[in-house]
Amino acid sequence: MGLTASVLAIDAGNSKTDVAVVAADGEVLGTARGGGFRPPAVGVETAVDALAETVERACAAAGVASVAHVSACLANADLPVEEEQLAAALHARAWGTTVEVRNDTFAILRAGVAEPRGVAVVCGAGINCVGMRPDGRTARFPALGRISGDWGGGWGLAEEALWWAARAEDGRGGPTALARTLPAHFGLASMYALIEALHLGHIAHARRHELTPVLFTTAEEGDPVARAVVDRLAEEVVTMATVALRRLDLLEEETPVVLGGSILAARHPQLDDAVRDLLASKAPKAVPQVVTARPVLGAALLGLDHENAPRETQTRVRAYYEGPQRG
């Protein structure tokens, strides 16, 4: 294990971690997958210890001892100060000569564009948006939930659906089929029963995210309240993208707007159409596209950008993740 590779690419999300070791010519030498990366829950050192196990397996598979550069795109690196703290923790592990830590949304953006230029909106459990230009300028949001002005994401949509359904059943709000479809998902007959089950812990808190697909199904069946919630999400997605484009002076240039995360990648027809229609109105030069490649590809490409790798090198990495073998 005396070889030195070019890039150690890390994409660490809340639920899983992907690591790849990439040679200077773009060959993917080794990969590994591990569990989620959650410093707020377990502390930075414990989270990095778990990350180290996955990194060590990838390096062993690649037959290398170290790399020139570590490109880490990490969940929960929401603020620059958090990126600096995590970069210091990774640098202390001596995996590479240089280390760069970014929020994991940057990995999704870079995976979806041919060069480090564009905007990405990611809607999964939460919602976030970032943008970048080749000159190093970036646009980003804290993405910390309601305290930072966010609305949307799977958890937010589930809570919104519950709110409308509860008020429909008790008379504070207008009628909506959500009052029937949400409790029915858990085999319950009423919103009261669902509220009670959630409050008393008979249904685990973590299962609330299961209600987001129910919201979309109810919207597809024509329920006006559910459809209004989906339309509001489309407005949030486009608002974030438009603001990021404006910050980077890209509104007047043809620019990719990458859409990622489980909700946007699901291509719900109403949401998909609404996002594209609103973008056409508010940012006519934007070119929306859904990315489904593994975000670790983006982390690898960001690392190769740092190393000033030629285009053919980046093409080779992309072919590995987008081709039939799909790392």
Salt bridges, closest charged atoms under 4 A:
ASP18 OD1 - ARG33 NE 2.87
ASP25 OD2 - ARG316 NH1 3.00
GLU45 OE1 - ARG93 NH2 3.33
ASP49 OD1 - ARG93 NH2 2.65
GLU53 OE2 - ARG57 NE 2.80
GLU83 OE2 - ARG140 NH1 2.88
GLU100 OE2 - ARG102 NH2 3.53
ASP170 OD2 - ARG172 NH2 2.74
GLU210 OE1 - HIS185 NE2 2.78
GLU210 OE2 - ARG207 NE 2.80
GLU220 OE2 - HIS268 ND1 3.96
ASP249 OD2 - ARG137 NH2 3.12
GLU253 OE1 - ARG117 NH2 2.97
ASP272 OD2 - ARG267 NH2 3.20
ASP272 OD2 - ARG276 NE 3.57
ASP305 OD2 - ARG110 NE 2.78
GLU307 OE2 - HIS306 ND1 2.97
GLU322 OE2 - ARG318 NH1 3.03
